[in-house]
Amino acid sequence: MTEHIPSYLERIDEFRWRIPRETKHGMRVDGIVYADERLMLNIREDKSLEQVVNVAFLPGIEQYSLAMPDIHWGYGFCIGGVAATNPQAGGVVSPGGVGYDINCGVRLIRTAIPFKDAKPLLNLLVEQLFSSIPCGVGQSGQVSFSRREMEQVLEQGSSYVLKKGFGWNSDLYATEAHGKLEGADAEAVSSRAYERGAGQCGTLGSGNHFAEIQVVEDIYDEEAARIFGLEQKNLAVMIHSGSRGLGYQVCEDALRELAKAPQKYGIALPDRQLVSAPIESPEGQRYLGAMRAAANFAWANRQMMTHLTREAFEAVFTQPAEALGMHLVYDVAHNIAKEETHRVNGKEIRLLVHRKGATRAFPPGHAEVPQHYRSVGQPVLVPGDMGRCSYVLAGQERAMAETFGSCCHGAGRRLSRKAALKAAKGRSVLDELRQRGVIARARSVRGLEEEQPDAYKDVREVVHVVHNAGLAKLVAKLRPVGVIKG
């Protein structure tokens, strides 16, 4: 199969490939792609490898332009891309390295409910979840915040909605960054973004977003699973959503406002979608302030949906969520730029780490891993498609050494939405899911067809790479049994 691999790719080992900086004049660092040979054959079919090359042009980029095994083509950066820039070396921030759905992310809620006890109630549970969590384009939530309340959501994140009664205080300690990025600037968010987000906190959205009832099917690391509170054959709930229309608008505004920044600061880029500004510039700081505010909104959004999920389970099982053991395992961000300290060439330096369709995977002992998980590492949540499975892993030290503490974020698309619709013609995705033992409810048939299992790579192959490459170790496999979508 190697004859079908692009000639400029150098194979490092079974799970890593190098794109030498000499591949294209202007690259400042090598590109490194995590994939096995089978996945690489799929990766080469779009322009995502070209995007790995382009990201290597960014001023101040450190070590490598990185791509995870779920890599596919995106705006500016590939989805699955990671890059760290150094503000002390003229490093830039690029909205394309975060994406439109700022802080799109995943959270996992465990339960003490055995699947065998829940199975007779599964239809009712899916219907209750679908009626409790607003799904779909433009859907509004139960709460519409005033401008002043929105400002507090944007600056305080999860903690603000917790004060309003939407969740448990313990949820904060199981959320990346405690659900709040410092330096959020509510004034940097446009009026249009406020308008789009005002009624959307506590809503799922559309596209690949979902709330999924799962069964802990397999345990690979009993100690880590015990510490994460995952028990085989019990139910869990995974929620995947982001900053909704507010985050989209923040990105759109930034791309427009930064359009002339490369010329102003003498930044030569091979792709205008990588529009960037120095981190320390007024333009860079303004975008970062707005991006952090949108990230905080996304955490508040997922926190409110956690509350709605617990209410749905309480209604069906007629017991309090506490008695049902509905504790948050963890919440991770997928589309974000964060200031973090990393070791580069033997020195600890502060970097801005762009993760675009990639998740943090900090190792055992790291100060930012919750104390109760520190012995095994940060939970890494990797959703698959709604017909196969998802995984829980734990971050490892090799991720800190090689990928700025980063890992894959999901299965990665194999088909575009247009191609997925074409492939679904004459089929019933709803019936196919039911045959796989998955009850699905969606706002539209089109949404199910666009997100059908065949539209995605097999997540089992993706996590096989990151596990064997040493970025994160497998802890548990979760099988879907019920899903709601927009």
C-alpha positions as CSV (number, residue, x, y, z in Angstrom):
1,M,0.0,0.0,0.0
2,T,3.0,2.3,0.5
3,E,3.1,3.2,-3.2
4,H,-0.2,5.1,-2.7
5,I,1.3,7.3,0.0
6,P,2.5,10.8,-1.0
7,S,6.3,10.7,-1.7
8,Y,7.0,13.7,0.6
9,L,5.8,11.8,3.6
10,E,8.5,10.1,5.6
11,R,7.5,7.2,7.9
12,I,8.9,7.6,11.4
13,D,7.3,4.5,12.8
14,E,4.0,2.5,12.6
15,F,1.9,5.4,13.9
16,R,3.8,8.6,12.9
17,W,4.7,10.3,9.6
18,R,6.9,13.4,9.0
19,I,6.4,16.1,6.4
20,P,9.9,17.7,6.3
21,R,10.1,21.4,6.5
22,E,12.0,21.3,3.2
23,T,8.8,20.1,1.5
24,K,7.7,23.7,0.8
25,H,9.7,26.9,1.0
26,G,8.6,28.9,4.0
27,M,7.8,26.1,6.4
28,R,9.3,26.9,9.8
29,V,8.9,23.4,11.3
30,D,8.2,19.8,10.2
31,G,4.7,18.5,10.0
32,I,4.0,15.3,12.1
33,V,0.9,13.2,11.4
34,Y,-0.3,10.4,13.7
35,A,-1.9,7.6,11.6
36,D,-1.3,4.0,10.6
37,E,-1.0,3.1,6.9
38,R,-4.7,2.2,6.6
39,L,-5.8,5.6,7.9
40,M,-3.2,7.5,5.8
41,L,-4.7,6.1,2.6
42,N,-8.0,7.8,3.6
43,I,-6.3,11.0,4.8
44,R,-4.5,11.6,1.5
45,E,-7.8,11.8,-0.4
46,D,-8.5,15.4,0.7
47,K,-6.4,18.5,1.2
48,S,-5.8,18.1,4.9
49,L,-2.1,17.2,4.5
50,E,-1.6,20.4,2.5
51,Q,-3.1,22.3,5.5
52,V,-0.6,20.6,7.9
53,V,2.1,22.1,5.6
54,N,0.5,25.5,5.5
55,V,0.2,25.8,9.3
56,A,4.0,25.2,9.5
57,F,4.4,28.7,8.0
58,L,2.9,30.5,11.1
59,P,5.3,32.9,12.8
60,G,6.4,31.7,16.2
61,I,5.3,28.1,15.7
62,E,7.2,25.7,18.0
63,Q,8.4,22.2,17.2
64,Y,5.8,20.9,14.8
65,S,2.6,21.4,12.9
66,L,0.7,18.4,14.2
67,A,-2.3,16.3,13.0
68,M,-4.2,13.6,14.9
69,P,-5.5,10.4,13.2
70,D,-9.0,11.9,12.8
71,I,-7.6,14.5,10.5
72,H,-9.7,15.9,7.7
73,W,-10.1,19.1,5.7
74,G,-11.2,22.2,7.5
75,Y,-11.1,26.0,7.4
76,G,-7.5,27.1,7.5
77,F,-6.3,24.4,9.9
78,C,-7.2,20.8,9.2
79,I,-9.7,19.4,11.7
80,G,-7.5,17.3,13.9
81,G,-4.7,20.0,13.8
82,V,-2.6,21.2,16.7
83,A,-0.1,24.1,16.7
84,A,1.6,25.9,19.5
85,T,2.9,29.5,19.0
86,N,5.3,31.4,21.2
87,P,4.3,35.0,22.0
88,Q,8.0,35.8,22.9
89,A,9.0,34.8,19.4
90,G,6.4,36.8,17.4
91,G,3.9,34.0,17.7
92,V,0.5,34.6,16.2
93,V,-3.1,33.6,16.9
94,S,-5.2,32.3,14.0
95,P,-9.0,32.0,14.2
96,G,-8.7,29.2,11.6
97,G,-6.8,27.3,14.3
98,V,-9.8,27.4,16.6
99,G,-12.7,27.2,14.1
100,Y,-16.2,28.5,13.9
101,D,-17.7,26.4,16.7
102,I,-15.5,27.8,19.4
103,N,-15.1,25.3,22.3
104,C,-17.2,22.7,20.6
105,G,-16.5,19.9,23.2
106,V,-17.8,16.8,24.9
107,R,-18.8,15.9,28.4
108,L,-19.6,12.5,29.9
109,I,-22.0,11.9,32.7
110,R,-21.8,8.5,34.4
111,T,-24.7,6.8,36.2
112,A,-25.3,4.0,38.6
113,I,-28.2,2.6,36.4
114,P,-27.6,-0.9,35.1
115,F,-28.6,-1.2,31.4
116,K,-30.7,-4.2,32.1
117,D,-32.9,-2.2,34.4
118,A,-33.1,0.8,31.9
119,K,-33.8,-1.2,28.8
120,P,-37.6,-1.4,29.1
121,L,-37.6,2.4,29.6
122,L,-35.2,3.3,26.9
123,N,-37.8,4.5,24.4
124,L,-39.4,6.7,27.0
125,L,-36.0,8.0,28.1
126,V,-35.0,9.0,24.6
127,E,-38.3,10.8,24.1
128,Q,-37.9,12.6,27.5
129,L,-34.4,13.7,26.6
130,F,-35.5,14.9,23.2
131,S,-38.3,17.0,24.7
132,S,-36.0,18.3,27.5
133,I,-33.0,19.5,25.4
134,P,-33.8,21.8,22.5
135,C,-32.3,20.5,19.3
136,G,-31.8,21.8,15.8
137,V,-30.9,25.0,14.0
138,G,-32.2,28.2,15.7
139,Q,-33.8,26.4,18.6
140,S,-34.1,28.4,21.8
141,G,-33.6,27.2,25.3
142,Q,-35.6,27.4,28.5
143,V,-33.7,30.5,29.5
144,S,-33.2,33.7,27.6
145,F,-30.5,35.9,29.2
146,S,-30.5,39.7,29.2
147,R,-27.5,41.6,27.9
148,R,-26.2,42.0,31.4
149,E,-26.7,38.3,32.2
150,M,-25.0,37.3,28.9
151,E,-22.0,39.4,29.8
152,Q,-21.6,37.5,33.1
153,V,-22.0,34.2,31.2
154,L,-19.3,35.2,28.8
155,E,-16.9,36.2,31.6
156,Q,-17.8,33.5,34.2
157,G,-18.7,30.5,32.1
158,S,-20.0,27.5,34.0
159,S,-19.9,29.1,37.4
160,Y,-22.5,31.7,36.4
161,V,-25.2,29.1,35.4
162,L,-24.3,27.0,38.5
163,K,-25.2,30.1,40.6
164,K,-28.6,30.1,38.8
165,G,-29.1,26.4,39.9
166,F,-28.2,24.6,36.7
167,G,-26.0,21.8,38.1
168,W,-23.9,20.8,41.0
169,N,-20.8,22.6,42.3
170,S,-18.8,19.4,41.8
171,D,-19.3,19.7,38.1
172,L,-16.8,22.5,38.0
173,Y,-14.0,20.3,39.2
174,A,-14.7,17.8,36.4
175,T,-14.6,20.5,33.7
176,E,-11.5,21.5,31.8
177,A,-10.2,24.9,33.1
178,H,-13.1,24.7,35.6
179,G,-15.4,25.9,32.8
180,K,-13.9,29.3,32.5
181,L,-11.0,30.9,30.6
182,E,-9.4,33.9,32.3
183,G,-9.1,37.0,30.1
184,A,-12.5,36.7,28.5
185,D,-13.6,40.1,27.2
186,A,-17.4,40.5,26.9
187,E,-16.9,43.9,25.3
188,A,-15.0,42.3,22.4
189,V,-18.1,40.3,21.4
190,S,-20.3,42.0,18.8
191,S,-23.9,42.9,19.3
192,R,-24.8,40.5,16.6
193,A,-23.1,37.6,18.5
194,Y,-25.0,38.6,21.6
195,E,-28.3,38.5,19.7
196,R,-27.5,35.0,18.3
197,G,-26.6,33.6,21.6
198,A,-29.2,35.2,23.9
199,G,-31.6,32.3,23.8
200,Q,-29.2,29.4,22.9
201,C,-27.6,28.6,26.2
202,G,-28.8,25.1,27.1
203,T,-29.4,24.0,23.5
204,L,-27.8,21.2,21.5
205,G,-27.7,22.7,18.0
206,S,-27.4,20.6,14.8
207,G,-24.8,19.0,12.6
208,N,-22.6,16.6,14.4
209,H,-23.8,17.7,17.9
210,F,-25.7,15.1,19.9
211,A,-26.7,13.8,23.3
212,E,-26.2,10.1,23.5
213,I,-27.3,7.4,26.0
214,Q,-24.5,4.8,26.2
215,V,-23.6,1.6,27.9
216,V,-20.2,1.0,29.4
217,E,-19.5,-2.1,27.3
218,D,-15.9,-2.9,27.9
219,I,-13.3,-1.9,30.5
220,Y,-9.6,-2.0,29.4
221,D,-8.0,-0.4,32.5
222,E,-9.8,-1.4,35.7
223,E,-8.0,1.1,37.9
224,A,-8.6,4.1,35.7
225,A,-12.2,3.1,35.1
226,R,-12.7,2.8,38.9
227,I,-11.2,6.2,39.5
228,F,-13.3,7.7,36.7
229,G,-16.4,6.1,38.2
230,L,-17.2,3.9,35.2
231,E,-18.8,0.6,35.9
232,Q,-19.3,-2.0,33.2
233,K,-22.9,-2.4,31.9
234,N,-24.1,0.8,33.5
235,L,-25.6,3.7,31.5
236,A,-23.7,6.9,30.7
237,V,-24.6,10.0,28.8
238,M,-22.3,11.9,26.4
239,I,-23.1,15.5,25.3
240,H,-21.4,17.1,22.3
241,S,-22.1,20.7,21.6
242,G,-20.4,24.1,21.6
243,S,-20.9,27.9,21.5
244,R,-23.7,27.8,19.0
245,G,-24.5,30.9,16.9
246,L,-22.6,33.2,19.3
247,G,-19.3,31.4,18.7
248,Y,-19.9,31.2,15.0
249,Q,-20.4,35.0,14.9
250,V,-17.3,35.6,17.0
251,C,-15.2,33.7,14.4
252,E,-16.9,35.4,11.5
253,D,-16.3,38.8,13.0
254,A,-12.6,38.0,13.7
255,L,-11.9,36.8,10.2
256,R,-13.2,40.1,8.9
257,E,-11.4,42.2,11.5
258,L,-8.1,40.4,11.0
259,A,-8.2,40.4,7.2
260,K,-5.6,43.2,6.9
261,A,-3.5,42.1,9.9
262,P,-1.0,39.9,7.9
263,Q,-0.1,42.8,5.6
264,K,0.1,45.2,8.6
265,Y,2.5,42.9,10.5
266,G,4.4,41.5,7.6
267,I,3.1,37.9,8.0
268,A,3.5,35.8,4.8
269,L,0.9,33.1,4.6
270,P,0.3,30.4,1.9
271,D,-3.5,30.4,2.6
272,R,-5.6,33.4,3.4
273,Q,-7.8,31.2,5.6
274,L,-4.9,31.2,8.0
275,V,-5.4,35.0,8.6
276,S,-3.5,35.7,11.8
277,A,-2.2,38.5,14.1
278,P,0.6,38.6,16.6
279,I,-0.7,37.3,20.0
280,E,0.4,40.5,21.7
281,S,-1.0,42.9,19.1
282,P,-4.3,44.8,19.7
283,E,-6.0,42.7,17.0
284,G,-4.7,39.4,18.5
285,Q,-5.7,40.4,22.0
286,R,-9.2,41.4,20.9
287,Y,-9.8,38.1,19.2
288,L,-8.5,36.2,22.1
289,G,-10.8,38.1,24.5
290,A,-13.8,37.3,22.3
291,M,-12.7,33.7,21.7
292,R,-12.4,33.1,25.5
293,A,-15.8,34.6,26.1
294,A,-17.3,32.3,23.5
295,A,-15.5,29.4,25.1
296,N,-17.0,30.3,28.4
297,F,-20.5,30.4,26.8
298,A,-19.9,26.9,25.4
299,W,-19.1,25.5,28.9
300,A,-22.2,27.2,30.3
301,N,-24.2,25.7,27.5
302,R,-23.0,22.2,28.2
303,Q,-23.5,22.8,31.9
304,M,-27.1,23.7,31.4
305,M,-27.7,20.6,29.2
306,T,-26.2,18.5,32.0
307,H,-28.9,19.9,34.3
308,L,-31.6,19.2,31.7
309,T,-30.3,15.6,31.2
310,R,-30.5,15.0,34.9
311,E,-34.1,16.3,35.0
312,A,-35.0,14.0,32.1
313,F,-33.6,11.0,33.9
314,E,-35.4,12.0,37.2
315,A,-38.7,12.2,35.3
316,V,-38.3,8.7,33.8
317,F,-36.8,6.8,36.8
318,T,-38.7,8.9,39.4
319,Q,-35.6,9.2,41.6
320,P,-33.3,12.2,42.3
321,A,-30.2,12.5,40.0
322,E,-28.0,12.1,43.1
323,A,-29.6,8.7,43.8
324,L,-29.0,7.7,40.1
325,G,-25.3,8.5,40.5
326,M,-25.3,11.1,37.7
327,H,-21.9,12.6,38.3
328,L,-19.9,14.4,35.6
329,V,-16.9,12.4,34.6
330,Y,-15.2,15.2,32.6
331,D,-15.7,17.9,30.0
332,V,-13.1,18.6,27.3
333,A,-12.8,21.3,24.7
334,H,-12.1,20.5,21.1
335,N,-11.9,23.9,19.3
336,I,-9.8,26.3,21.4
337,A,-6.6,28.3,21.8
338,K,-5.2,28.2,25.3
339,E,-2.2,29.6,27.1
340,E,-0.3,26.7,28.6
341,T,3.2,26.0,29.9
342,H,5.2,23.3,28.0
343,R,8.8,22.1,27.9
344,V,10.5,23.0,24.6
345,N,14.2,22.2,24.2
346,G,14.6,21.6,27.9
347,K,12.9,24.9,28.9
348,E,9.5,25.6,30.4
349,I,7.8,28.3,28.2
350,R,4.4,29.8,27.9
351,L,2.7,29.0,24.6
352,L,-0.6,29.5,22.9
353,V,-1.8,26.0,21.9
354,H,-4.3,25.9,19.1
355,R,-6.4,22.8,19.1
356,K,-8.8,22.5,16.1
357,G,-10.7,19.3,16.4
358,A,-8.3,18.0,19.0
359,T,-8.6,17.5,22.7
360,R,-6.3,18.0,25.6
361,A,-4.7,14.8,27.0
362,F,-2.6,15.8,30.1
363,P,-0.8,13.0,31.9
364,P,-0.7,11.6,35.4
365,G,0.6,14.1,37.9
366,H,-0.1,17.2,35.9
367,A,-1.3,20.2,38.0
368,E,-4.2,20.9,35.7
369,V,-5.6,17.4,36.0
370,P,-8.3,17.2,38.7
371,Q,-6.8,16.0,42.0
372,H,-9.1,12.9,42.1
373,Y,-7.8,11.8,38.6
374,R,-4.2,12.8,39.0
375,S,-2.9,9.3,39.6
376,V,-4.1,8.1,36.2
377,G,-4.2,11.2,34.0
378,Q,-6.9,13.4,32.5
379,P,-10.0,11.7,31.1
380,V,-9.9,11.9,27.3
381,L,-13.4,11.6,25.7
382,V,-13.4,10.4,22.1
383,P,-16.9,10.1,20.5
384,G,-17.4,7.9,17.5
385,D,-20.5,7.8,15.3
386,M,-24.0,7.1,16.6
387,G,-24.0,3.5,15.3
388,R,-20.7,2.1,16.6
389,C,-19.0,3.2,19.8
390,S,-17.1,6.0,21.7
391,Y,-14.1,5.7,24.0
392,V,-12.7,7.0,27.3
393,L,-9.0,7.2,27.5
394,A,-6.5,8.7,29.9
395,G,-3.8,11.2,28.9
396,Q,-0.2,10.0,29.0
397,E,3.3,11.6,29.4
398,R,4.2,11.0,25.7
399,A,1.5,13.5,24.7
400,M,3.2,16.2,26.8
401,A,6.5,15.3,25.1
402,E,5.3,15.1,21.5
403,T,1.9,16.9,21.0
404,F,1.7,19.6,23.6
405,G,-0.6,17.3,25.7
406,S,-3.0,16.7,22.8
407,C,-4.9,13.8,21.3
408,C,-7.6,13.0,18.8
409,H,-11.1,14.3,19.4
410,G,-13.4,11.9,17.5
411,A,-13.6,9.6,14.6
412,G,-13.2,12.2,11.9
413,R,-15.4,12.6,8.8
414,R,-14.9,10.2,5.9
415,L,-17.7,11.6,3.7
416,S,-18.8,15.2,3.2
417,R,-22.4,16.0,4.2
418,K,-23.3,16.1,0.5
419,A,-21.7,12.7,-0.1
420,A,-23.4,11.3,3.0
421,L,-26.8,12.4,1.7
422,K,-26.1,10.8,-1.6
423,A,-25.1,7.6,0.1
424,A,-28.3,7.6,2.1
425,K,-30.6,7.8,-0.9
426,G,-33.1,5.0,-0.8
427,R,-32.2,3.9,2.7
428,S,-33.7,4.5,6.2
429,V,-30.9,5.5,8.5
430,L,-33.4,5.5,11.4
431,D,-34.2,1.8,10.7
432,E,-30.6,0.9,10.3
433,L,-29.8,2.4,13.6
434,R,-32.6,0.6,15.3
435,Q,-31.3,-2.7,13.8
436,R,-28.0,-1.9,15.6
437,G,-29.8,-1.4,18.8
438,V,-29.9,2.4,18.8
439,I,-33.0,4.4,19.3
440,A,-32.7,7.8,17.5
441,R,-34.8,11.0,17.6
442,A,-33.9,13.9,15.4
443,R,-35.3,17.2,14.3
444,S,-34.9,16.2,10.7
445,V,-34.3,13.1,8.6
446,R,-31.7,15.0,6.6
447,G,-29.7,15.6,9.8
448,L,-29.6,11.8,10.5
449,E,-28.6,11.1,6.9
450,E,-25.7,13.6,7.0
451,E,-24.5,12.1,10.3
452,Q,-25.0,8.5,9.4
453,P,-22.3,6.1,10.7
454,D,-20.8,5.6,7.2
455,A,-20.0,9.3,7.1
456,Y,-17.3,8.7,9.7
457,K,-14.0,6.8,10.0
458,D,-14.1,3.9,12.3
459,V,-13.3,5.4,15.7
460,R,-11.8,2.0,16.7
461,E,-9.0,2.6,14.2
462,V,-8.4,6.1,15.4
463,V,-8.1,5.3,19.1
464,H,-5.9,2.3,18.2
465,V,-3.4,4.8,16.8
466,V,-3.3,7.2,19.8
467,H,-3.2,4.3,22.3
468,N,-0.3,2.6,20.6
469,A,1.5,5.8,19.9
470,G,1.4,6.5,23.7
471,L,-0.6,9.7,23.6
472,A,-3.5,8.3,25.7
473,K,-4.3,4.9,27.0
474,L,-7.6,3.1,26.5
475,V,-9.9,3.0,29.6
476,A,-13.4,2.0,28.4
477,K,-15.6,1.5,25.4
478,L,-19.1,3.0,25.4
479,R,-21.8,1.6,23.1
480,P,-24.7,3.9,22.0
481,V,-28.3,2.8,22.7
482,G,-30.1,6.1,22.3
483,V,-29.3,9.4,20.7
484,I,-31.0,12.7,20.0
485,K,-29.9,15.1,17.3
486,G,-30.9,18.4,15.6
